[in-house]
């Protein structure tokens, strides 16, 4: 059973290279065939095949963030929380999962979603490994206003 899992992993990892090799063989076959005599038809056929392969290859991804991660990442990247009060942050994001008080600041931590790791083809998992979990950290200054935000990986 383990050998099948290992073969599936190897096949999933090398799938783009295998597809390119098959593509090269098909294109060489089209160029050498006598059944398509018109040069324009050969070029058109090869162009269509290359376009189809390009569409397939750009849709192979190695990670897929969930909706919560995308939303929290946008909040962090756009710095939407900067200068908001604690009450405004709680109103916007809800009660924090964790709250830490330090000498000169307070830190709120919110679940920021996860990123699925594996090989995805048109957003469907072909080979799935694990999820990386993230938190949104909101740091408040002495005046209880948001000083900074960051997305952090949780090991």
NORCOR-V494006 format. One record per residue. N is the residue number from 1. RES is the residue in one letter. NEAR is the number of other ideal C-beta (glycine too) atoms within 10 Angstrom. Layout:
n-><N & N>
res-><RES & RES>
near-><NEAR & NEAR>
This chain:
n-><1 & 2 & 3 & 4 & 5 & 6 & 7 & 8 & 9 & 10 & 11 & 12 & 13 & 14 & 15 & 16 & 17 & 18 & 19 & 20 & 21 & 22 & 23 & 24 & 25 & 26 & 27 & 28 & 29 & 30 & 31 & 32 & 33 & 34 & 35 & 36 & 37 & 38 & 39 & 40 & 41 & 42 & 43 & 44 & 45 & 46 & 47 & 48 & 49 & 50 & 51 & 52 & 53 & 54 & 55 & 56 & 57 & 58 & 59 & 60 & 61 & 62 & 63 & 64 & 65 & 66 & 67 & 68 & 69 & 70 & 71 & 72 & 73 & 74 & 75 & 76 & 77 & 78 & 79 & 80 & 81 & 82 & 83 & 84 & 85 & 86 & 87 & 88 & 89 & 90 & 91 & 92 & 93 & 94 & 95 & 96 & 97 & 98 & 99 & 100 & 101 & 102 & 103 & 104 & 105 & 106 & 107 & 108 & 109 & 110 & 111 & 112 & 113 & 114 & 115 & 116 & 117 & 118 & 119 & 120 & 121 & 122 & 123 & 124 & 125 & 126 & 127 & 128 & 129 & 130 & 131 & 132 & 133 & 134 & 135 & 136 & 137 & 138 & 139 & 140 & 141 & 142 & 143 & 144 & 145 & 146 & 147 & 148 & 149 & 150 & 151 & 152 & 153 & 154 & 155>
res-><X & X & X & X & X & X & X & X & X & X & X & X & X & X & X & X & X & X & X & X & X & X & X & X & X & X & X & X & X & X & X & X & X & X & X & X & X & X & X & X & X & X & X & X & X & X & X & X & X & X & X & X & X & X & X & X & X & X & X & X & X & X & X & X & X & X & X & X & X & X & X & X & X & X & X & X & X & X & X & X & X & X & X & X & X & X & X & X & X & X & X & X & X & X & X & X & X & X & X & X & X & X & X & X & X & X & X & X & X & X & X & X & X & X & X & X & X & X & X & X & X & X & X & X & X & X & X & X & X & X & X & X & X & X & X & X & X & X & X & X & X & X & X & X & X & X & X & X & X & X & X & X & X & X & X>
near-><5 & 6 & 7 & 8 & 10 & 10 & 10 & 12 & 13 & 10 & 12 & 16 & 13 & 11 & 17 & 14 & 9 & 11 & 14 & 12 & 11 & 11 & 17 & 10 & 10 & 14 & 16 & 10 & 9 & 16 & 12 & 8 & 11 & 5 & 6 & 14 & 8 & 8 & 8 & 8 & 12 & 16 & 13 & 12 & 16 & 15 & 10 & 10 & 14 & 12 & 10 & 11 & 17 & 10 & 10 & 15 & 13 & 8 & 12 & 15 & 13 & 13 & 13 & 18 & 17 & 14 & 8 & 15 & 22 & 13 & 14 & 21 & 17 & 10 & 19 & 20 & 10 & 10 & 11 & 12 & 22 & 12 & 11 & 18 & 13 & 16 & 9 & 13 & 20 & 13 & 10 & 11 & 17 & 10 & 8 & 20 & 12 & 11 & 13 & 12 & 8 & 8 & 5 & 8 & 14 & 17 & 16 & 23 & 16 & 21 & 18 & 26 & 21 & 17 & 18 & 18 & 16 & 16 & 20 & 18 & 14 & 10 & 8 & 9 & 13 & 14 & 17 & 13 & 13 & 10 & 16 & 16 & 15 & 24 & 20 & 25 & 19 & 25 & 16 & 22 & 13 & 10 & 8 & 13 & 15 & 20 & 17 & 15 & 21 & 12 & 16 & 13 & 10 & 11 & 5>
